[in-house]
Every structure is written in structure tokens, then in C-alpha cells.
Amino acid sequence: MEKFMKTLSLTSPHYQYLEQSYSQWLQIIGYAEPTIKNWPSHVRELLHYLESKRIHNIALVNNLHIKDFIYYIKHRSNVTRDGALSSSSINTIINAVNSFAKYLNSTGKYVLDITMQRAEDDVAAPVILTVDEVKLLYEATFLPSRENSVAMGQRDRAIIAIFYGCGFRRQEGIDLNLDDMDVMKKRLFIRKGKGGKQRYVPIASKHMDDLSRYVVEGRDWFIYHHYAKHYNTKFAKRKEPLDQDAFFIGQKGERMKTFYHRLHYLKTKAGIEKEFGLHTLRHSIATHLLQSGMAIEEIAKFLGHSSLDSTQIYTHLSNELNQDQYGEI
């Protein structure tokens, strides 16, 4: 795809300048490297298409021209394999075009009043919990359990704080250590996220309180008492945990890796009928942040996305949820 874009030449100095200026704008705003590299190429295809229609100045472009371009994109052949472009590739181009319009409007160079809708995704949209359903899940952590309800509830609330409140991926939660939590600055440190990238994640006071209570009280019960009672009855309390650094402690005093069973347990207690997994909490917080007005760029940083392409799906999901709940405006 990238090689194909490079073969597209622009004859208009005006368009050449806009492409270069847009690329610099992406860098100044702080977009991720893959976005800075790829999106100007997609904009070049748009400008090349406009030139083919004898439109050599962006001031002459209107919404109909952009719609015609998207129609062309959806029906042109794929340059890397047989068939047409996937909806994922089409959506990447649409994201780039929408961003280009934002660049023109925000810099005051020109006004391009467009917002192109994403194409239908090839894969099923992820399940999203409503804010009320997250509250039900949280409230279920206070219900009685077979064993120490206090410690179990504290760990369950910590799980919700990490995977919903902070949007962690499963492996990021597994790898989380005690000293990755900065109570004073209210943030968590991810040492090795997807692609080996590190980042800090802010955490709300409510969730920080839940994490602190788990660390001070519940975690010790899992390390010493729970293990001694069920897995090491020959001896008294366990002297040292199997992994002293681990934030989440499992049934045998080891680093916890299976969160799904606890989540399913809470789901049943909360009476939530949706089928969902751990990653649903990450999808849900991203959608809720977008609905609350947070900029898509900030959400991408929060989630640790290397490109906005991965984050744009939440715009689509948010629009769908709003229509489902309130009807189309």
C-alpha cells in the first residue's frame, strides 16, 4: 500500500504544500509515528484523485467531492492482493481524510466541513457495558462470597479499577507490580505494554482508594492465609509469596493470571445478561471517555495505541450507543 502511494504524484504546488504542512501538523500535535508516516500518504491519494477531476485548489472542494472519493476508494482494487480494500483499510483512509479536514479547519487555512462515516467493519463490534452495568458489576463485589468476603471484594474492586478504570490489557494486568503504583501522583506505570512500549496511566481517586485498600488488607490474605488454608495445610502461615512483586495474587499465592473466572462470577451476581470478557472493560472505558468529551488523541494515549486507527472504532461505537439509547437526532 505504501509503495503504491509513493507512485502517486501531485502536480499542483498548492497540494504539495498542503500534504507537507499536514504531515508537520501531525508531528506538532503529537500523533504516533505510524500515523505520521501513513496518513499523509492517504491524503495524497485524495489530492491525486482531486487533480484527476481537474480540481486543483482545496477551496473548491465540497462534501460531494469527498463522498465521490470515498466511493472510489470502496470500489478500487487492492494493490497488494486480489479483491477490493478491506473495511479496515477503508476506515484508515477515512480517518486520515477526517483528520486532514480537522487540520485545515483548525489552522484556519481553509474550511472543509466534512466528517465521513466509517465503513461497516469486517468483524463484529466489541461488546460494550453501559455505565449502569459497570456500576452493577462494582456493587456485586460487596455481596457475600464463600470465603473472606472483604478480601475477595477488595481484590475484585481492584480488578475493576485496573481493567476498567485504567483500561489495562490482560497481560498488562498480569505484569503489574506493587511498585508500579504511585499513590501520590495517582498513576500506574506499565513497564511493558503492547509492542514493548512503556506508559503512565492516570487513575481516578475512587479507583486509587480501591487499589490501596486491596494492597494494605486483601492482598496479604491471599498471600498468607488463603494459601495456608487450602494449599499448604502442613505448615502455618506462608512466610513468603511465590512472587513478592506481583500486584494481583492468585489462589496459591502466585501472580494472578486468570481474571475471566472472577469477572464471570461478578457478572452472574450482578445479573448482567451480556456475554463479555476482560477486554470488554477496556472497550467500555474507552467508549465512556469518548462520550464524556475526551479527545480521541488523549484516549489513544490512555490506551497505549500506537496509531489513532485503533482508537477510531470507539467513535463508531459511541455513535451507535447514542442512537440505541436516545434515537437518531
Secondary structure, 3 states (H helix, E strand, C coil): CHHHHHCCCCCCHHHHHHHHHHHHHHHHHCCCHHHHHHHHHHHHHHHHHHHHCCCCCHHHCCHHHHHHHHHHHHHCECCCCCCECCHHHHHHHHHHHHHHHHHHHHHCCCCCCCCCCCCCCCCCCCCCCCHHHHHHHHHHHHCCCCCCHHHHHHHHHHHHHHHHHCCCCHHHHHHCEHHHEECCCCEEEECCCHHHCCEEEECCHHHHHHHHHHHHHHHHHHHHHHHHHHCCCCCCCCCCCCCCCECCECCCCCECCCCHHHHHHHHHHHCCCCCCCHHHHHHHHHHHHHHCCCCHHHHHHHHCCCCHHHCCHHHHHHHHHHHHHHCCC
